[in-house]
Amino acid sequence: MAKVTSKLQVTIPKHIADEYGIAPGDEVEFLPAGDSIRVVPPRQRSRSLLSLEERLRLFDESTARQREREKHMVLPTNAPAERDWRREDLYTRGKPR
């Protein structure tokens, strides 16, 4: 947990700064998020500045990586065992009949 100084400054823990690529001199953005405050590192802010073409290219690359991963996944070949409940039972569970 970080403390707020008398000048309202907060120190970002080193492991968090390393994980998100925050370096001395970088600007981070503080955004209200309900009952909490969201700290947005510079890398995440710059993503929204990418062109539509660049975002689509990155999405296509991500989709291709996911499809490649799925090729190596072992999925069940047999049907799941019968269960003794129906989806509708979830909505009436615990209610008097």
FENDALIN-V193422 format. One record per run of one state. SS is the DSSP state (2 for helix, 1 for strand, 0 for the rest). FROM is the first residue (numbers start at 0). TO is the last residue. Records with the same first field share a line. If there is no record, write none. Layout:
SS->FROM-TO ; FROM-TO
//
This chain:
0->0-2 ; 4-8 ; 10-12 ; 20-27 ; 33-34 ; 40-40 ; 47-50 ; 71-85 ; 92-96
1->3-3 ; 9-9 ; 28-32 ; 35-39
2->13-19 ; 41-46 ; 51-70 ; 86-91
//
